[in-house]
Amino acid sequence: MQKSAMRWDDLRVFLAVARQSRLQSAGRTLGLDPATVGRRIAALEEALGGRLFERSPQGYAITEAGRGLLAHAQAMESQASAAAAEIGGHPDRLSGTVRIGSPDGVSNYLLIDACDALSRDNPELQVQVVALPRMFSLSKREADLAITVSPPSAGRLTVRKIADYRLHLYGRADLVAGLGPLRDLDDLREVRGIGYISDMVFDRELDYYSLLGRVADPSLTSNSLMVQLNWCRRGAGVCILPDFVARAHDELTAILPADIRLTRAFYLVRHQDDARVARINRMAEVVVDRMREALDEQDPGPDPARG
């Protein structure tokens, strides 16, 4: 029996299912009903003569054959996007979708202006910010751009350092004043600490308390920096915060800033196959420029040692 030809449109469906793992979610992305998505996957598997997904109640899990197809399909997608950007539309106007994955602190304090500016200048461009405290898989196209605090060491990725940023221990001013004179870390042993849940720290660079030699884990913990910030603002305890976050809240003050100081860096990560996609290139430049401007506004102070 002669196999049917493989079509690019079927590869688009394949990519959506590979990224979403469910027909319904993939269908919403594509504007198709789940039954149609299922038929298109079946047709592609027939054309290729192999199973691309294992079906289960938990969804569609990609097979080894599917992973082999994934890289080729992603490359074709990037080439198609680049061609569309060069041929169609106004040469200076961007269209389509750009998704950025970043930690919630970055999303709330450093990306707002960049995304707003690019969206205003390009009405046909849809900017999506996924603000989650975790690593993003660019190979699975969970995002077009990802902002990380550790540069990845594997994958067909392009990594660009954005800038360093500093962190200090902060507390609500009235809480700190009530502690009396503070000489060293020992004076804080009775104060509740606020930080990340130890077994949910998604990047070792965020494991601050172990770096400070704190014996016990913080009393109030969350995987979200914004939850930690709000506890700190309420006077529930003390928390290590990026300066670019803390400086936006006048009620917070740095504690032992000469002794408790850390430096970290932000990196912009993208897939190599997107090198010619205009909207991603432009988004990358705007994000880097705006984040550097915002981080340059930090008080200069002495260069802290890296923790």
C-alpha positions as CSV (number, residue, x, y, z in Angstrom):
1,M,0.0,0.0,0.0
2,Q,1.4,3.4,-1.0
3,K,2.0,5.8,1.8
4,S,0.5,9.3,1.6
5,A,2.8,12.3,1.3
6,M,3.9,14.1,4.4
7,R,2.7,17.7,4.5
8,W,4.1,20.7,6.4
9,D,0.6,21.4,7.8
10,D,0.7,18.0,9.5
11,L,4.1,18.8,10.9
12,R,2.6,22.0,12.5
13,V,0.0,19.7,14.2
14,F,2.8,17.4,15.3
15,L,4.7,20.2,16.9
16,A,1.6,21.4,18.8
17,V,0.9,18.0,20.2
18,A,4.6,17.5,21.1
19,R,4.5,20.8,23.1
20,Q,1.1,20.4,24.7
21,S,0.9,16.6,25.2
22,R,-2.9,16.7,24.8
23,L,-5.1,17.0,21.7
24,Q,-7.4,19.5,23.3
25,S,-4.6,21.9,24.3
26,A,-3.0,21.5,20.9
27,G,-6.3,22.1,19.2
28,R,-6.8,25.4,21.0
29,T,-3.4,26.5,19.8
30,L,-4.1,25.6,16.2
31,G,-7.8,26.5,16.1
32,L,-8.8,22.9,15.5
33,D,-11.1,20.5,17.3
34,P,-9.4,17.6,19.1
35,A,-10.8,15.0,16.8
36,T,-9.2,16.7,13.8
37,V,-5.9,17.0,15.6
38,G,-6.0,13.2,16.3
39,R,-6.8,12.4,12.7
40,R,-3.9,14.6,11.5
41,I,-1.4,12.9,13.8
42,A,-2.7,9.5,12.6
43,A,-2.2,10.6,9.0
44,L,1.3,11.7,9.7
45,E,2.2,8.5,11.4
46,E,0.9,6.6,8.4
47,A,2.9,8.7,6.0
48,L,6.1,8.1,8.0
49,G,5.4,4.5,8.8
50,G,6.0,4.8,12.5
51,R,4.4,5.8,15.8
52,L,5.2,9.3,16.9
53,F,3.3,9.3,20.2
54,E,2.3,6.8,22.9
55,R,-1.4,7.4,23.8
56,S,-2.5,7.1,27.5
57,P,-5.1,8.8,29.8
58,Q,-2.3,11.2,30.8
59,G,-1.9,12.4,27.2
60,Y,0.4,12.0,24.2
61,A,4.0,11.1,25.1
62,I,6.5,11.5,22.3
63,T,8.3,8.3,21.2
64,E,11.9,7.9,20.1
65,A,10.8,8.2,16.5
66,G,8.9,11.4,17.4
67,R,12.0,12.9,19.0
68,G,13.9,12.2,15.8
69,L,11.3,14.2,13.8
70,L,11.1,17.0,16.4
71,A,14.3,18.7,15.5
72,H,13.6,18.6,11.8
73,A,10.0,20.0,12.3
74,Q,11.3,22.8,14.5
75,A,13.9,23.8,11.9
76,M,11.2,23.9,9.2
77,E,9.0,26.0,11.5
78,S,11.8,28.5,12.0
79,Q,12.6,28.7,8.3
80,A,8.9,29.2,7.5
81,S,8.6,32.0,10.1
82,A,11.7,33.7,8.8
83,A,10.5,33.5,5.2
84,A,7.1,34.9,6.1
85,A,8.7,37.8,8.0
86,E,10.9,38.7,5.0
87,I,8.2,38.4,2.3
88,G,5.0,39.5,3.8
89,G,3.8,42.6,5.6
90,H,5.5,45.9,6.3
91,P,9.3,45.4,6.5
92,D,9.5,47.5,9.7
93,R,6.5,46.0,11.5
94,L,6.5,42.7,13.3
95,S,3.6,40.2,13.5
96,G,3.0,36.8,15.0
97,T,3.7,35.6,18.5
98,V,6.7,35.8,20.8
99,R,6.7,33.9,24.1
100,I,9.1,34.8,26.8
101,G,9.7,32.5,29.8
102,S,11.2,34.0,32.9
103,P,11.1,33.9,36.7
104,D,8.2,35.9,38.3
105,G,10.5,38.6,39.7
106,V,11.9,39.4,36.3
107,S,8.5,39.3,34.7
108,N,7.0,41.7,37.2
109,Y,9.9,44.2,37.5
110,L,12.1,44.0,34.4
111,L,9.9,42.9,31.5
112,I,6.9,45.1,31.8
113,D,8.3,48.1,29.9
114,A,10.1,46.1,27.2
115,C,7.0,44.1,26.3
116,D,4.7,47.1,26.4
117,A,7.0,49.2,24.2
118,L,7.3,46.5,21.5
119,S,3.6,45.7,21.5
120,R,2.7,49.4,21.1
121,D,5.1,49.8,18.2
122,N,3.9,46.5,16.5
123,P,0.1,46.2,16.8
124,E,0.1,42.9,15.0
125,L,2.6,41.3,17.3
126,Q,1.4,39.2,20.3
127,V,3.8,39.2,23.2
128,Q,3.3,36.4,25.8
129,V,5.1,36.3,29.1
130,V,5.1,33.0,31.0
131,A,6.0,34.0,34.6
132,L,6.9,30.7,36.3
133,P,9.7,29.8,38.7
134,R,11.2,26.9,36.6
135,M,13.4,26.1,33.7
136,F,11.9,26.4,30.2
137,S,12.5,23.9,27.4
138,L,13.2,25.8,24.2
139,S,13.6,22.5,22.3
140,K,10.0,21.8,23.1
141,R,9.1,25.4,22.2
142,E,7.7,26.2,25.7
143,A,9.1,29.6,24.9
144,D,10.9,31.5,22.2
145,L,13.1,33.3,24.6
146,A,14.0,32.3,28.2
147,I,15.7,34.4,30.9
148,T,17.7,32.3,33.3
149,V,20.2,32.8,36.2
150,S,22.4,30.0,35.0
151,P,23.6,29.6,31.4
152,P,22.6,26.2,30.0
153,S,25.4,23.9,29.1
154,A,23.7,21.6,26.5
155,G,21.4,21.9,23.5
156,R,21.3,23.9,20.3
157,L,21.0,27.1,22.1
158,T,22.4,30.6,21.9
159,V,23.2,32.2,25.3
160,R,23.8,35.9,25.8
161,K,24.6,37.5,29.2
162,I,22.3,40.4,30.0
163,A,23.8,41.9,33.1
164,D,24.8,41.2,36.7
165,Y,22.3,42.1,39.5
166,R,22.7,42.3,43.3
167,L,20.8,40.9,46.2
168,H,20.7,41.8,49.9
169,L,18.8,40.7,53.0
170,Y,15.8,42.9,53.5
171,G,13.2,43.4,56.1
172,R,10.3,45.8,56.8
173,A,11.9,48.9,58.4
174,D,9.8,48.8,61.6
175,L,10.7,45.1,62.1
176,V,14.4,45.9,61.6
177,A,14.2,48.9,64.0
178,G,12.7,46.7,66.7
179,L,15.6,44.3,66.6
180,G,18.0,46.9,68.0
181,P,21.7,47.2,66.9
182,L,22.7,44.4,64.5
183,R,26.3,43.4,64.5
184,D,26.4,40.1,62.6
185,L,24.3,37.2,61.4
186,D,24.0,35.8,65.0
187,D,21.8,38.8,65.9
188,L,19.2,37.4,63.4
189,R,19.0,33.9,64.6
190,E,15.6,34.5,66.3
191,V,14.1,36.3,63.3
192,R,11.9,34.3,60.9
193,G,13.5,33.7,57.6
194,I,11.7,33.8,54.3
195,G,12.9,32.0,51.2
196,Y,12.5,29.2,48.6
197,I,11.2,25.8,49.3
198,S,14.4,23.8,49.5
199,D,13.3,20.8,47.3
200,M,11.7,23.1,44.8
201,V,14.7,25.5,44.1
202,F,14.8,25.3,40.3
203,D,18.3,26.7,40.0
204,R,21.2,26.3,42.4
205,E,22.0,30.0,42.1
206,L,18.8,30.7,44.1
207,D,19.8,28.5,47.0
208,Y,20.8,31.6,49.1
209,Y,20.4,30.3,52.7
210,S,22.8,27.4,52.3
211,L,25.3,29.8,50.8
212,L,25.0,32.0,53.9
213,G,25.6,29.1,56.2
214,R,22.2,29.3,57.8
215,V,21.7,26.1,59.8
216,A,17.9,25.8,59.4
217,D,15.7,26.4,56.4
218,P,13.6,29.5,56.4
219,S,10.3,29.4,58.4
220,L,8.2,30.8,55.5
221,T,8.9,29.3,52.1
222,S,7.5,29.5,48.6
223,N,8.6,28.7,45.1
224,S,7.4,32.2,44.1
225,L,9.5,35.3,44.7
226,M,6.4,37.4,44.7
227,V,5.0,35.5,47.7
228,Q,8.3,35.9,49.5
229,L,8.2,39.6,48.8
230,N,4.7,40.0,50.1
231,W,5.5,38.2,53.3
232,C,8.6,40.5,53.8
233,R,6.5,43.6,53.1
234,R,4.0,42.5,55.8
235,G,6.8,42.2,58.3
236,A,6.5,38.5,58.6
237,G,10.3,38.0,58.5
238,V,13.5,38.8,56.6
239,C,14.2,37.8,53.0
240,I,17.0,37.8,50.5
241,L,15.7,39.9,47.6
242,P,17.1,41.3,44.4
243,D,17.8,45.0,44.8
244,F,15.7,45.8,41.7
245,V,12.7,44.3,43.5
246,A,13.3,45.7,46.9
247,R,14.0,49.3,45.8
248,A,10.4,49.5,44.5
249,H,9.1,49.2,48.1
250,D,10.0,52.1,50.5
251,E,9.0,50.1,53.5
252,L,11.9,47.6,53.0
253,T,15.4,48.2,54.3
254,A,18.7,46.3,53.7
255,I,20.0,44.4,56.7
256,L,23.8,44.2,57.3
257,P,24.4,45.2,53.6
258,A,28.2,45.0,53.9
259,D,28.0,41.4,55.2
260,I,25.1,39.9,53.3
261,R,25.5,40.6,49.7
262,L,25.3,38.4,46.6
263,T,25.8,38.9,42.9
264,R,24.0,36.9,40.2
265,A,23.5,37.3,36.5
266,F,20.7,37.1,34.0
267,Y,21.1,35.3,30.7
268,L,19.0,35.4,27.6
269,V,18.6,32.0,26.0
270,R,17.1,31.2,22.6
271,H,17.1,28.4,20.0
272,Q,19.7,28.5,17.3
273,D,17.1,27.7,14.6
274,D,15.5,31.1,15.3
275,A,18.4,33.2,14.2
276,R,16.6,34.6,11.2
277,V,13.2,35.2,12.8
278,A,12.8,39.0,12.9
279,R,10.2,39.2,15.7
280,I,12.3,37.1,18.0
281,N,15.5,39.0,17.1
282,R,13.8,42.3,17.9
283,M,12.2,41.0,21.1
284,A,15.6,39.8,22.2
285,E,17.2,43.2,21.6
286,V,14.5,45.1,23.4
287,V,14.6,42.8,26.4
288,V,18.3,43.0,26.7
289,D,18.4,46.8,26.3
290,R,15.6,47.5,28.8
291,M,16.8,45.0,31.4
292,R,20.3,46.5,31.2
293,E,18.9,50.0,31.7
294,A,16.8,48.9,34.7
295,L,19.7,47.1,36.3
296,D,22.1,50.0,35.7
297,E,19.9,52.1,37.9
298,Q,21.0,50.1,41.0
299,D,23.1,51.9,43.5
300,P,26.7,51.4,42.5
301,G,28.2,50.5,45.9
302,P,31.1,48.1,46.2
303,D,31.3,45.1,43.9
304,P,30.0,42.2,46.1
305,A,31.7,38.9,46.1
306,R,29.9,36.2,44.3
307,G,28.2,33.7,46.6
